[in-house]
Amino acid sequence: MAENPNDPIPTVIADHVDIVYRVNGTGAGRGSATAALNRMLRRGHAEKAAGVRTVHAVRDVSFVAYKGEAIGLIGTNGSGKSTLLKAVAGLLPVENGRIYTGGQPSLLGVNAALMSDLTGERNVHLGGLAMGMSREQVKERYQEIVEFSGINEKGDFITLPMRTYSSGMAARLRFSIAAAKDHDVLLIDEALATGDRSFQKRSEARIRELRQQAGTVFLVSHNNKSIRDTCDRVLWLERGELRMDGPTEEVMKAYEAFTGDNKPKPKPKPAPKVAQPS
């Protein structure tokens, strides 16, 4: 039977995926990773076996993503969103199940490493090369990347070392470098939470362009408006499990009912009237 050219083309298939963290030892200070695991243990997210703490971060998650889709990943803190993105990018192994990808996934996160001692200009070139662009392509798109990031709007910051940047400036530059290339699968972890509304609009427009060019975009965000403005489909993860997968507005309404974000905000009380002198 011949394939229908109009059929959607899968780009990412997650088939009953489990992702597990194992951490040896129990002693730790208050601010350590193991201390965080201890808190997770008290909430029932981990179990102890043979001296190893086991955190089941993602449980039996299955979905299929297609070319041209923008998919939001939502859920409360610790629900497994960023972990799942890293697994799709090939940066984390899966305990059970399989993840299949068509093309090369590219993960963009606010914690993605840039070389802090190098200038923004040098990082643009290195970042572009690391994503597979040629030197000529980086050179051609350099000015567009800098302008898109907006980091030079208040000075010539692109010529300064990255260590002098605020976290927002660095995140905007990372997104701008990644957005300069067309991606088969682009995985974005909270990058749109940084910057002003103008930058967010530019980022959302670029995501729509990627979709039109048959790319697939995954967006992790706690900004419900960004999810609504950018995505046509949403995966809702809670405690590592896929709770809902469907059209954006349908899933967002269910999620906001769960978190209480759909409750009407109380109207501000009117200011007391001040008696005027007669």
C-alpha positions as CSV (number, residue, x, y, z in Angstrom):
1,M,0.0,0.0,0.0
2,A,1.5,3.3,-1.1
3,E,2.1,6.0,1.5
4,N,-0.1,9.1,1.3
5,P,2.2,12.2,0.9
6,N,-0.3,14.2,3.0
7,D,0.1,11.9,6.0
8,P,1.9,13.6,8.9
9,I,5.5,12.6,9.2
10,P,6.7,11.5,12.7
11,T,9.9,13.2,14.0
12,V,9.9,12.0,17.6
13,I,8.4,8.8,19.0
14,A,8.5,8.1,22.7
15,D,7.5,4.5,23.4
16,H,6.7,3.7,27.1
17,V,9.7,5.7,28.3
18,D,11.0,5.4,31.9
19,I,13.8,7.6,33.1
20,V,15.5,6.9,36.4
21,Y,18.2,8.7,38.4
22,R,20.3,6.7,40.9
23,V,22.4,8.6,43.5
24,N,24.8,6.8,45.9
25,G,25.3,7.9,49.5
26,T,23.1,9.7,52.0
27,G,25.2,12.4,53.6
28,A,24.9,15.9,52.3
29,G,24.6,19.5,53.2
30,R,21.5,21.6,53.1
31,G,22.0,23.0,49.7
32,S,23.3,19.8,47.9
33,A,21.7,17.7,45.3
34,T,21.3,14.8,47.8
35,A,19.5,17.2,50.2
36,A,17.1,17.9,47.3
37,L,16.6,14.2,46.8
38,N,15.9,13.8,50.5
39,R,13.1,16.3,50.1
40,M,11.8,14.3,47.1
41,L,11.9,11.2,49.2
42,R,9.7,12.8,51.8
43,R,7.2,13.6,49.1
44,G,7.3,10.0,47.9
45,H,9.1,10.6,44.6
46,A,12.0,8.3,45.3
47,E,12.8,5.0,47.0
48,K,15.8,3.6,48.7
49,A,17.4,0.2,47.8
50,A,20.8,-1.2,48.7
51,G,22.1,2.2,49.8
52,V,21.1,3.8,46.4
53,R,18.5,6.5,46.2
54,T,16.3,6.0,43.1
55,V,14.3,8.8,41.6
56,H,11.8,7.8,39.0
57,A,11.7,11.0,37.0
58,V,9.6,9.9,34.0
59,R,7.1,7.0,34.1
60,D,5.8,5.1,31.1
61,V,5.5,8.2,28.8
62,S,4.4,7.6,25.2
63,F,3.7,10.2,22.4
64,V,4.4,10.8,18.7
65,A,5.4,14.3,17.5
66,Y,5.1,15.3,13.8
67,K,6.8,17.7,11.4
68,G,5.4,21.2,11.7
69,E,4.1,20.8,15.2
70,A,4.9,23.1,18.2
71,I,4.4,21.2,21.4
72,G,4.3,22.7,24.8
73,L,5.5,20.7,27.8
74,I,3.8,21.8,31.1
75,G,3.6,20.6,34.6
76,T,4.4,21.7,38.1
77,N,8.0,21.9,39.3
78,G,9.7,18.5,39.4
79,S,7.2,16.9,37.0
80,G,9.9,15.6,34.5
81,K,9.6,18.1,31.7
82,S,13.3,19.1,31.4
83,T,14.4,15.5,32.0
84,L,12.2,14.3,29.1
85,L,13.7,17.0,26.8
86,K,17.2,15.8,27.7
87,A,16.3,12.2,26.9
88,V,14.8,13.3,23.5
89,A,18.1,15.1,22.8
90,G,20.1,12.0,23.6
91,L,21.7,13.5,26.7
92,L,20.0,11.1,29.2
93,P,19.6,7.3,28.9
94,V,16.2,5.7,29.3
95,E,15.6,2.9,31.8
96,N,12.8,1.3,29.8
97,G,11.2,1.9,26.5
98,R,12.6,3.7,23.5
99,I,12.9,7.2,22.0
100,Y,13.1,7.4,18.2
101,T,14.0,10.7,16.4
102,G,14.1,11.7,12.8
103,G,16.9,14.2,12.2
104,Q,19.1,15.7,14.8
105,P,17.4,17.1,17.9
106,S,18.9,20.4,19.3
107,L,18.4,21.2,22.9
108,L,18.4,24.9,23.9
109,G,18.2,25.5,27.7
110,V,18.9,28.5,29.9
111,N,21.6,26.5,31.5
112,A,23.3,25.5,28.2
113,A,27.0,26.1,28.5
114,L,28.7,29.1,26.9
115,M,32.3,30.0,27.5
116,S,32.1,32.8,30.1
117,D,35.7,34.1,29.5
118,L,35.1,34.6,25.8
119,T,33.2,37.6,24.2
120,G,29.7,37.3,23.0
121,E,31.0,37.7,19.5
122,R,33.3,34.7,19.9
123,N,30.5,32.6,21.4
124,V,28.3,33.4,18.4
125,H,30.9,31.9,16.1
126,L,31.6,28.9,18.3
127,G,27.9,28.2,19.0
128,G,27.1,28.4,15.3
129,L,29.9,25.9,14.5
130,A,28.8,23.6,17.3
131,M,25.3,23.5,15.8
132,G,26.7,22.4,12.4
133,M,26.8,25.8,10.6
134,S,29.7,26.5,8.3
135,R,32.0,29.4,9.0
136,E,30.5,31.2,6.0
137,Q,27.0,30.7,7.3
138,V,27.9,32.0,10.8
139,K,29.5,35.0,9.2
140,E,26.5,35.7,7.0
141,R,24.0,35.4,9.9
142,Y,26.2,37.1,12.6
143,Q,24.6,40.5,12.5
144,E,21.1,39.0,12.4
145,I,21.9,37.0,15.5
146,V,23.2,40.0,17.4
147,E,20.2,42.1,16.4
148,F,17.7,39.4,17.3
149,S,19.2,39.0,20.8
150,G,18.9,42.7,21.5
151,I,21.9,42.6,23.8
152,N,23.5,45.6,22.1
153,E,20.5,47.9,22.6
154,K,22.1,49.5,25.6
155,G,25.8,49.3,24.7
156,D,28.4,47.3,22.8
157,F,27.9,44.2,25.0
158,I,28.7,41.7,22.2
159,T,32.4,42.6,22.5
160,L,32.5,42.0,26.2
161,P,33.1,38.6,28.0
162,M,30.0,36.5,28.6
163,R,30.7,36.7,32.4
164,T,29.7,40.3,32.3
165,Y,26.2,39.4,31.0
166,S,23.1,39.1,33.1
167,S,21.4,35.7,33.0
168,G,18.7,37.1,30.7
169,M,21.2,38.5,28.2
170,A,23.1,35.2,28.0
171,A,19.8,33.3,27.6
172,R,18.7,35.6,24.8
173,L,22.0,35.2,23.0
174,R,21.8,31.4,23.3
175,F,18.3,31.4,21.8
176,S,19.4,33.8,19.0
177,I,22.3,31.5,18.0
178,A,20.0,28.5,18.0
179,A,17.2,30.3,16.1
180,A,19.7,31.2,13.3
181,K,19.6,27.6,12.1
182,D,16.8,25.6,10.7
183,H,16.2,22.6,13.0
184,D,14.6,19.2,12.4
185,V,13.7,19.1,16.1
186,L,14.3,22.1,18.4
187,L,13.9,21.6,22.2
188,I,13.6,24.8,24.1
189,D,13.8,24.8,27.9
190,E,12.4,28.0,29.4
191,A,14.4,30.3,27.1
192,L,11.3,32.4,26.4
193,A,11.0,33.2,30.1
194,T,13.9,35.6,29.8
195,G,13.9,39.1,28.2
196,D,11.2,41.6,27.7
197,R,7.9,41.1,25.8
198,S,9.5,42.4,22.6
199,F,12.1,39.6,22.6
200,Q,9.4,37.0,23.5
201,K,7.4,38.1,20.4
202,R,10.5,37.8,18.2
203,S,11.1,34.3,19.6
204,E,7.5,33.2,19.2
205,A,7.6,34.4,15.6
206,R,10.8,32.5,14.9
207,I,9.2,29.3,16.3
208,R,6.3,29.7,13.9
209,E,8.8,30.1,11.0
210,L,10.5,26.9,12.1
211,R,7.2,25.1,12.1
212,Q,6.4,26.4,8.6
213,Q,9.7,25.0,7.4
214,A,8.6,21.5,8.6
215,G,10.6,21.6,11.9
216,T,9.2,20.3,15.2
217,V,9.5,22.5,18.3
218,F,9.1,21.4,21.9
219,L,8.8,24.3,24.4
220,V,9.0,23.8,28.2
221,S,7.6,26.9,29.9
222,H,5.8,28.0,33.1
223,N,4.5,31.0,31.1
224,N,1.0,29.9,30.1
225,K,0.6,32.8,27.7
226,S,3.8,31.8,25.8
227,I,2.4,28.2,25.5
228,R,-0.9,29.5,24.2
229,D,0.8,32.0,21.7
230,T,3.3,29.5,20.4
231,C,2.0,25.9,20.6
232,D,-0.9,24.0,18.9
233,R,-0.5,21.0,21.1
234,V,0.4,20.4,24.8
235,L,1.8,17.5,26.8
236,W,1.0,17.8,30.5
237,L,3.4,15.9,32.8
238,E,2.7,15.5,36.5
239,R,5.0,13.4,38.9
240,G,6.7,12.0,35.8
241,E,3.5,10.7,34.2
242,L,1.8,12.0,31.0
243,R,-1.5,13.2,32.4
244,M,-2.9,14.7,29.2
245,D,-2.0,15.2,25.5
246,G,-4.1,17.3,23.3
247,P,-5.0,20.7,21.8
248,T,-3.5,23.6,23.6
249,E,-6.6,25.3,25.0
250,E,-8.1,22.0,26.1
251,V,-5.1,20.9,28.0
252,M,-4.3,24.4,29.4
253,K,-7.8,24.7,30.9
254,A,-7.5,21.4,32.6
255,Y,-4.0,22.2,33.9
256,E,-5.1,25.7,35.2
257,A,-8.1,24.0,37.0
258,F,-5.6,21.6,38.6
259,T,-3.2,24.4,39.7
260,G,-5.9,26.9,40.6
261,D,-4.6,29.5,38.0
262,N,-8.1,29.7,36.5
263,K,-9.6,31.4,39.6
264,P,-10.7,35.0,39.0
265,K,-8.4,37.5,40.7
266,P,-10.0,39.7,43.3
267,K,-10.8,43.2,42.2
268,P,-8.7,45.9,43.9
269,K,-10.6,47.8,46.5
270,P,-11.4,51.4,45.6
271,A,-9.2,54.0,47.3
272,P,-11.0,55.7,50.2
273,K,-12.5,59.0,49.4
274,V,-10.7,62.0,51.0
275,A,-13.0,64.7,52.4
276,Q,-12.5,67.9,50.5
277,P,-12.2,71.1,52.6
278,S,-15.4,73.2,52.5
